[in-house]
Amino acid sequence: MGCGCGGGNAGQGGCGGQKPPVDLVVDAPGVQEVTPESQPTADEPEALAEEVESAPTLIASSEQEWPRITVNGVLIAPDAMAQELQYHPAGSREDAVFLAAQALVIRELLHQRIVELGVSVQAEPGESAEEAATRQLIALEVALPECDEQSCQRYYQSNQARYVTAPLLAARHILLECAPDDIEGRSLVREKAEQLLELLHVDGGRFAELALTHSACPSKAQAGALGQLSKGQTVPEFERQLFKLPAGLASQPIESRYGWHVVSVDQRIEGKALPYEVVADSIRALLQQGVWQKAVAQYLQTLIGAATIIGIQLQGADSPLLQ
């Protein structure tokens, strides 16, 4: 079993192993206009509303598998909900049905608004006709304030720990190999690793000797040296523990999928803070994405608040979009 540390490559490696988007369609096949036969007559203006409200809202029953939902008089087709359901995994079927229905209601609201405004735009490569129309609708109706320099600077000052170069380590290890599913064997191997640590605490100069005698990693030929390591070069469970270590012999062995490692960090170079000028564009893009998401959410709430939606309760805005 290889340890994955890459230590055999002249000491240049470290223990390292190796909702789909729903296409929107302009003619909205997932919805259908309520036929005249199913609409209330002039003598019965409340008939349809009473029929829909009396049906189970979002809980399937033996009589009705799917909730009956209308958006400004347009019925969300059950087969559309059945198809949409696969994109909304949830803890229960009821929750999944709600999420699927919510997505279809929002899709129908956008479609109706596109038709109302007569939005038409040429689709870009890889983009469906309704995706293009929805993109144009958002551009027309959602005002997106630009993130100013002060906001970007403030975010940088509050999150400087995120904008540093990765630390570098030079380390050695002794791998005591054991299969991940061998619980008893792992317990015994850990005891052996602790015994080696005790020997090294007495005489750290024996690391190369003990690596050559006990390590299952090819790096034992280089005194256990793993070379210069940066994040992403080792298996995650080993890396998480390794990069927390200070320089010197680790006080405890480190466990990975390959077994237990006795580790010594020979050198540690901490990451350096990146200047604001280097990360300003990425910060601005990050903040602008947050602004876009908030503005679009508010716009959708406005559409929901202005619509007549029966069969599902969604949060809507009581007033037009202000931000």
C-alpha positions as CSV (number, residue, x, y, z in Angstrom):
1,M,0.0,0.0,0.0
2,G,1.5,3.4,-1.0
3,C,1.4,6.1,1.7
4,G,0.8,8.7,-0.9
5,C,3.3,11.0,0.7
6,G,5.4,11.3,-2.5
7,G,8.5,11.1,-0.3
8,G,10.1,8.7,-2.8
9,N,10.3,11.5,-5.4
10,A,13.6,12.8,-4.1
11,G,11.8,14.1,-1.1
12,Q,9.7,16.5,-3.1
13,G,6.2,15.5,-2.0
14,G,4.0,15.0,1.0
15,C,1.5,12.3,2.0
16,G,-1.1,13.1,-0.7
17,G,-3.6,10.8,-2.1
18,Q,-5.1,11.6,-5.2
19,K,-28.4,21.3,-8.7
20,P,-27.8,21.0,-12.1
21,P,-29.1,24.3,-13.3
22,V,-32.7,23.9,-14.4
23,D,-32.9,25.2,-18.0
24,L,-35.6,27.8,-18.3
25,V,-37.7,27.5,-21.4
26,V,-39.5,30.6,-22.9
27,D,-42.8,28.9,-23.5
28,A,-42.8,27.5,-19.9
29,P,-43.9,23.9,-20.6
30,G,-44.1,23.3,-16.8
31,V,-47.3,25.4,-16.5
32,Q,-50.6,25.5,-18.3
33,E,-53.4,28.1,-18.5
34,V,-56.4,27.1,-16.5
35,T,-59.0,26.1,-19.1
36,P,-62.4,27.9,-19.2
37,E,-64.0,24.7,-17.9
38,S,-62.0,24.9,-14.7
39,Q,-62.4,28.7,-14.2
40,P,-65.2,30.1,-12.1
41,T,-68.2,31.4,-14.0
42,A,-69.6,35.0,-13.6
43,D,-72.1,33.5,-11.2
44,E,-69.4,31.7,-9.2
45,P,-66.4,34.1,-8.9
46,E,-65.0,32.3,-5.8
47,A,-65.3,28.8,-7.1
48,L,-61.7,28.2,-8.3
49,A,-60.2,29.8,-5.2
50,E,-62.3,27.7,-2.9
51,E,-61.4,24.6,-4.8
52,V,-57.7,25.2,-4.7
53,E,-57.6,26.4,-1.1
54,S,-59.6,23.3,0.1
55,A,-57.0,20.9,-1.5
56,P,-54.0,19.8,0.4
57,T,-51.4,22.6,0.2
58,L,-48.2,20.7,0.1
59,I,-48.8,17.3,1.6
60,A,-49.6,14.4,-0.7
61,S,-52.6,12.3,0.0
62,S,-54.1,9.1,-1.5
63,E,-56.5,11.3,-3.5
64,Q,-54.0,13.9,-4.6
65,E,-50.3,13.2,-5.0
66,W,-49.3,16.8,-5.9
67,P,-50.5,20.1,-4.5
68,R,-52.7,22.3,-6.8
69,I,-50.9,25.6,-7.2
70,T,-51.9,28.6,-9.5
71,V,-49.9,31.7,-10.2
72,N,-52.1,34.5,-11.5
73,G,-54.6,31.9,-12.8
74,V,-51.9,29.7,-14.4
75,L,-51.8,26.1,-13.0
76,I,-48.4,24.6,-12.1
77,A,-48.6,21.2,-13.8
78,P,-48.1,18.1,-11.6
79,D,-45.8,16.5,-14.1
80,A,-43.6,19.6,-14.0
81,M,-43.4,19.3,-10.2
82,A,-42.5,15.6,-10.5
83,Q,-39.7,16.5,-12.9
84,E,-38.4,19.4,-10.8
85,L,-38.4,17.3,-7.6
86,Q,-35.1,15.6,-8.5
87,Y,-33.2,18.9,-8.2
88,H,-34.4,19.6,-4.6
89,P,-33.1,16.9,-2.2
90,A,-34.5,17.4,1.3
91,G,-35.1,15.6,4.6
92,S,-38.6,14.7,3.7
93,R,-40.8,14.4,0.6
94,E,-43.0,17.2,1.8
95,D,-40.0,19.6,2.0
96,A,-38.7,18.5,-1.4
97,V,-42.2,19.1,-2.9
98,F,-42.3,22.6,-1.3
99,L,-38.8,23.5,-2.8
100,A,-39.7,22.2,-6.2
101,A,-43.1,24.0,-6.2
102,Q,-41.4,27.2,-5.0
103,A,-38.9,27.0,-7.9
104,L,-41.6,26.5,-10.4
105,V,-43.7,29.4,-9.0
106,I,-40.7,31.8,-9.3
107,R,-40.0,30.5,-12.8
108,E,-43.6,31.2,-13.8
109,L,-43.6,34.7,-12.3
110,L,-40.4,35.5,-14.2
111,H,-42.0,34.1,-17.4
112,Q,-45.1,36.2,-17.0
113,R,-43.1,39.3,-16.4
114,I,-41.0,38.6,-19.5
115,V,-44.2,38.3,-21.6
116,E,-45.7,41.4,-20.0
117,L,-42.7,43.5,-20.9
118,G,-42.1,41.9,-24.2
119,V,-38.5,41.1,-23.3
120,S,-36.5,39.7,-26.2
121,V,-32.8,39.1,-26.5
122,Q,-30.4,36.9,-28.5
123,A,-29.3,33.9,-26.4
124,E,-25.5,33.5,-25.9
125,P,-23.8,30.3,-26.7
126,G,-24.8,27.6,-24.2
127,E,-27.7,29.7,-22.9
128,S,-31.4,28.8,-23.4
129,A,-33.9,31.3,-24.8
130,E,-35.5,31.8,-21.4
131,E,-32.2,32.0,-19.6
132,A,-31.3,34.9,-21.9
133,A,-34.7,36.6,-21.4
134,T,-34.4,36.2,-17.6
135,R,-30.9,37.7,-17.7
136,Q,-32.2,40.7,-19.7
137,L,-35.2,41.1,-17.4
138,I,-33.0,41.2,-14.3
139,A,-30.8,43.8,-16.1
140,L,-33.8,45.9,-16.9
141,E,-35.6,45.8,-13.6
142,V,-33.0,45.3,-10.8
143,A,-30.9,48.2,-9.9
144,L,-27.5,47.0,-8.7
145,P,-25.5,49.6,-6.7
146,E,-21.7,49.3,-7.2
147,C,-19.5,48.4,-4.3
148,D,-17.5,51.5,-3.5
149,E,-13.8,51.6,-2.6
150,Q,-14.6,52.3,1.1
151,S,-16.6,49.1,1.4
152,C,-13.9,47.0,-0.2
153,Q,-11.2,48.5,2.0
154,R,-13.4,47.9,5.1
155,Y,-13.9,44.2,4.1
156,Y,-10.2,43.8,3.6
157,Q,-9.3,45.2,7.0
158,S,-11.9,42.9,8.6
159,N,-10.8,39.7,6.8
160,Q,-7.0,40.0,6.5
161,A,-6.5,36.4,7.6
162,R,-8.2,35.3,4.4
163,Y,-5.7,37.2,2.2
164,V,-2.3,35.7,3.1
165,T,0.0,33.4,1.2
166,A,0.0,29.7,2.2
167,P,2.6,28.7,4.8
168,L,5.5,26.4,3.8
169,L,6.9,23.5,5.8
170,A,9.9,21.4,5.6
171,A,9.2,18.1,7.4
172,R,10.2,14.5,8.0
173,H,8.1,11.6,9.0
174,I,8.1,7.9,9.9
175,L,5.1,6.1,8.6
176,L,3.9,3.1,10.6
177,E,1.5,1.6,8.0
178,C,-1.9,0.1,8.9
179,A,-5.1,-0.5,7.0
180,P,-7.9,2.1,7.8
181,D,-10.4,-0.6,8.7
182,D,-8.0,-2.5,11.1
183,I,-9.1,-1.0,14.4
184,E,-7.1,-3.3,16.6
185,G,-4.1,-3.0,14.4
186,R,-4.2,0.8,14.5
187,S,-4.3,0.8,18.3
188,L,-1.1,-1.3,18.3
189,V,0.6,0.8,15.7
190,R,-0.2,4.0,17.7
191,E,1.5,2.5,20.7
192,K,4.6,1.7,18.6
193,A,4.5,5.3,17.2
194,E,4.4,6.7,20.8
195,Q,7.4,4.5,21.7
196,L,9.4,5.9,18.8
197,L,8.5,9.4,19.9
198,E,9.9,8.6,23.4
199,L,13.1,7.5,21.8
200,L,13.3,10.6,19.7
201,H,12.6,12.9,22.7
202,V,15.7,11.3,24.3
203,D,17.9,11.5,21.2
204,G,16.4,13.4,18.2
205,G,19.5,12.6,16.2
206,R,18.2,9.0,15.7
207,F,15.3,10.1,13.3
208,A,17.1,9.0,10.1
209,E,18.0,5.6,11.7
210,L,14.5,5.0,13.0
211,A,12.9,6.1,9.7
212,L,15.1,3.6,7.8
213,T,14.2,0.8,10.2
214,H,10.5,1.4,10.7
215,S,9.0,3.6,8.0
216,A,6.8,2.1,5.3
217,C,7.3,5.2,3.1
218,P,9.9,5.4,0.4
219,S,11.0,8.7,2.0
220,K,12.9,6.6,4.5
221,A,15.8,6.5,2.1
222,Q,16.1,10.3,2.6
223,A,15.9,10.1,6.4
224,G,12.1,10.5,6.2
225,A,12.3,13.9,4.5
226,L,9.1,15.0,2.7
227,G,10.7,18.1,1.2
228,Q,9.0,21.5,1.1
229,L,5.3,21.2,1.5
230,S,2.5,23.7,0.8
231,K,-1.2,23.1,1.3
232,G,-2.8,20.8,-1.2
233,Q,0.1,18.4,-1.5
234,T,-0.9,15.9,1.2
235,V,-4.0,14.0,2.0
236,P,-6.5,16.3,3.9
237,E,-6.5,14.5,7.2
238,F,-2.7,14.6,7.4
239,E,-2.5,18.2,6.2
240,R,-5.0,19.6,8.7
241,Q,-2.8,18.3,11.6
242,L,0.6,18.9,10.0
243,F,0.1,22.6,9.3
244,K,-1.0,23.3,12.9
245,L,2.4,22.1,14.2
246,P,5.2,24.4,15.3
247,A,8.8,23.7,14.3
248,G,10.3,20.7,16.1
249,L,9.3,17.1,16.9
250,A,5.5,16.7,17.2
251,S,4.4,15.7,20.7
252,Q,1.8,13.2,19.4
253,P,1.8,10.9,16.3
254,I,-0.5,12.0,13.5
255,E,-3.1,9.6,12.0
256,S,-4.0,9.3,8.3
257,R,-5.7,6.8,6.1
258,Y,-2.2,5.2,5.7
259,G,-1.5,4.6,9.4
260,W,0.3,6.7,12.1
261,H,3.1,9.2,11.4
262,V,5.9,10.3,13.7
263,V,6.5,13.9,12.4
264,S,9.3,16.4,12.8
265,V,8.9,19.9,11.3
266,D,12.3,21.1,10.4
267,Q,11.3,24.6,9.2
268,R,8.1,26.6,9.1
269,I,7.7,29.7,7.0
270,E,4.4,31.5,7.8
271,G,2.3,33.0,5.0
272,K,2.6,36.7,4.3
273,A,-0.3,39.1,4.1
274,L,-1.2,40.1,0.5
275,P,-1.4,43.8,-0.1
276,Y,-4.8,45.3,-0.7
277,E,-3.9,46.2,-4.3
278,V,-3.4,42.6,-5.1
279,V,-6.8,41.4,-3.9
280,A,-8.9,44.4,-4.5
281,D,-10.5,43.1,-7.7
282,S,-11.4,39.7,-6.1
283,I,-12.9,41.5,-3.0
284,R,-15.0,43.8,-5.2
285,A,-16.3,40.8,-7.2
286,L,-17.1,39.0,-4.0
287,L,-19.1,41.9,-2.6
288,Q,-20.8,42.7,-5.9
289,Q,-22.0,39.1,-6.0
290,G,-23.5,39.5,-2.6
291,V,-25.2,42.7,-3.7
292,W,-26.6,41.0,-6.8
293,Q,-28.0,38.1,-4.8
294,K,-29.7,40.4,-2.3
295,A,-31.2,42.6,-5.0
296,V,-32.5,39.7,-7.0
297,A,-34.0,38.2,-3.9
298,Q,-35.8,41.4,-3.1
299,Y,-37.0,41.7,-6.7
300,L,-38.5,38.2,-6.5
301,Q,-40.2,39.0,-3.3
302,T,-41.8,42.0,-5.0
303,L,-43.1,39.8,-7.8
304,I,-44.5,37.4,-5.3
305,G,-46.2,40.2,-3.3
306,A,-47.9,41.5,-6.4
307,A,-49.1,38.2,-7.7
308,T,-52.1,36.0,-6.8
309,I,-50.6,32.7,-5.8
310,I,-52.9,30.0,-4.5
311,G,-51.8,26.7,-3.0
312,I,-48.4,27.7,-1.5
313,Q,-47.3,30.4,0.8
314,L,-44.1,32.4,-0.2
315,Q,-42.6,35.5,1.4
316,G,-43.4,38.6,-0.6
317,A,-42.5,42.2,-0.3
318,D,-45.3,44.7,0.6
319,S,-43.6,47.5,-1.2
320,P,-41.6,48.0,-4.4
321,L,-37.9,47.3,-4.5
322,L,-36.2,50.1,-2.8
323,Q,-32.5,49.0,-2.7
